[in-house]
Amino acid sequence: MFRKMMRTKQALTERECVALLREQTRGVLSVLGDDGYPYGMPMNHWYCPEDGRLYFHSGKKGHRSDALRRCGKVSYCVTDQGFRREGEWALNVKSVIVFGRAEVVEDHQRALEVCRCLSRKFTDDEAYIDEEIRRAGAGVMVFALVPEHISGKLVNES
């Protein structure tokens, strides 16, 4: 069902893909938007090592949530900042693409726990996290991307 990578020499291992998903804070989530148009948006994510899912927070209303309710099939692309080898101008960039289905986290306590984990990727200020969850927690929608296919590669931009 999913295409094989053409340039297999550039492929990342599964372990490298997971490491990139764990380390990076954001990527681009693509959904099937209004009138069949693709809709891609930058998102923050948290990769849960226990279940292998990516978690996101969102509002309960809007283009993204409407699209997810219509069709749960999504893709998510994450890249790193890249690096240059000494003496070379070209950037070397790792990227991972995850295909899967988005599922709303119905258990509100689990959703708030995910929000805490996601917040900790950006700050260790627990008082701030507590206040944000107190203020906005009731209105948050959390969803999980359940991976069906993950691939990654290292590309040299020369």
N, C-alpha and C positions, 0 to 999 in steps of 0.2 A: 504494500500500500504506500509506503514512504520510499521516495527515491534514494538510491545509493549515491554517495558522494562521488563525484567524478575524479577529483584529485585526491586520491586516498593517501598519498604521501604527506599531505598537509593535515590529515585527520588527527584530532585529539583523542586520547583514550577516554573511556568513561570516567575514570578517576579525575582526569584533567578537566573534563566538562563539569563534574560536580564541584570541583575546587573553584572554578570560575563562578559558578552559580552561588556558592557560599560566600566568596570574597567580595564580589561586586554588589553594589547597592541598587542599581537600577538597570532597566532595559526598556525595550519597546514591546508592548503587548498589542497584537493585531487581532481584531475581531471582524466578523461580517457585519458591517454597519448598515445604515439606512439605504434602501433601494439597491442592496447588493454591493455597495461600494466598500472596499477595505477601509478599516478605520484603525490606525495605529496611533498609540499614545505612549509617552514615556511614563513609566511606573516604577515605584520602589517595590522591592520584593524581599521576602525572607524564605530561604531554603531550609526546610525541616529535615535534618538527617535521619530522624526516626521513621518517617513515612515517605521520604523522597519527593514530597510535593513542594511546589512553590506557592507561597501565600501572598495575597495582596489585600489592601484595604481600599475602600471606595465609598462614595455616597450611594444611597439607596435609589436615587433617581438620576436620570441623565442618559446621554447617548450610549455610554459604555454599559451601564447596567441594563438598559433596554436591549442592547445587542446580545449580551450574555444570556438574557432570558429567552431570546428568540433562537439562538444557536450557541451551544456551549463549546463548539470547536474553536480553538484559538492557537496562535503561535506566539512565542515570546523569544526575543533575540537579545542577548547580552554580549557586550564587548568589553575588553579591558582597555587600558589607556595606551597600550602598545609600548614598544621599546625600539631603540635603534642600536644596531651593532656598531661597534667602533669603526669609524671610517666610512660608514654608509649613510646615505641620506634617507633611504626608504624606511618607513615605519613597519614594524612587524606587529600584527594585531591578532589576538585570539578572540574567537567568537563562538558562541553556542546558540543553537536554535532548539527550542523545545516545542514539540507539537503535542497537543493533548486536549483534554476537556476541562472546562471550568465548572466548578461546583460551589454553590453558596454554602458557607459554613453556617448551619442552622442553629447550632448550640452557641448561645450568646456568650457564655463563660469561656468557651474555647476561642471564640472570635476575639474576645478581649485579651486572652492569653497570647494569641498570635500578634495582636497589636503591640503588646509589650515587647515581644521578641523582635518585631520589626523596628520598633523605636530604639531598641538597644543597639541596632546597627549604626545609629546616628549619634546617640548620647548615652552616657551612663548616669545621667541625672534622674534618679528614680522619682524625686519629688515632681519634676517637670512631667515625666511620663504619667504619674498618678493623676496630676491635674488635667492633662490633655484627655486622658481616658474618662475622667469624671465629667469633663466639659462636653466631650464629643462622642463618647462611647455609645450612647443610646442611638445615635444616628448613623453609626458606621455599618457598612456591609463588608464582610470579609469573604473572600472566595479563594479556593485552592485550584491550582492548575495540576491536574493529575496527568503526569507525562505518559504519552503513548510512544513517543520516539524522541530521542535526544541525539544530536550530532554536534560536533565542534571541529574547528580547524584553526590553524595558524597560517595567516596570509602575509606575505611580504608584498608591500605596495609598490614595488619597483616594476 
